[in-house]
Amino acid sequence: EAGVTQFPSHSVIEKGQTVTLRCDPISGHDNLYWYRRVMGKEIKFLLHFVKESKQDESGMPNNRFLAERTGGTYSTLKVQPAELEDSGVYFCASSHWRRGQETQYFGPGTRLLVL
Amino acid sequence: ILNVEQSPQSLHVQEGDSTNFTCSFPSSNFYALHWYRWETAKSPEALFVMTLNGDEKKKGRISATLNTKEGYSYLYIKGSQPEDSATYLCAPHDGNQFYFGTGTSLTVIP
């Protein structure tokens, strides 16, 4: 069984540009989460999808961030326009539906650097 | 927002030593607690999911306990090996979302 995959693995962009991150969860997993780790800080929750619906997006920092999960399969996280403070590692995780008590499987992350 | 503290922040032990570290969280609104093992340049790997007060879980040389009334969990590693070197993260869930601690960075010296 393939794990959670994320693309790209690294992205270096200039302030003001747009970047789109992609996450492919484990097949059959209804739950998909996005997290971010800014250097030296803890991993922070961004949002949670159940299938194609946004269950909780309270962690999204501002309206420059837009997440979608078309058809309840893969998800994209777009940052537009990117700012310096958006630099960090963006993780995606997926799990079966059993809120909070399910094992989450993390992807390898996308390392974003905004210059 | 749920404040999660992990201690110590980092730890160096000799191969063969046993060690433990702590995850503290508010005892109210507790729903579940997850422990993860995170190696540099890799993704966090789930170790345990704990839900009940008094839970004890074990996987090989690693075990964990949970006290939801006082708001803490301990992770124990018996006979540490160099391959145990990693950052260990805890993440309580309050029924809505996960809150991650900053982790305990363990280095096992051969």
Interface residues (C-beta under 8 A of the other chain):
Chain A: V4 Y33 Y35 K41 E42 I43 K44 F45 H48 D56 S58 G59 F91 R99 G100 Q101 E102 T103 Q104 Y105 F106 G107 P108 G109
Chain B: V4 Y31 A32 H34 Y36 K42 S43 P44 E45 A46 V49 T51 L89 A91 H93 G95 N96 Q97 F98 Y99 F100 G101 T102 G103
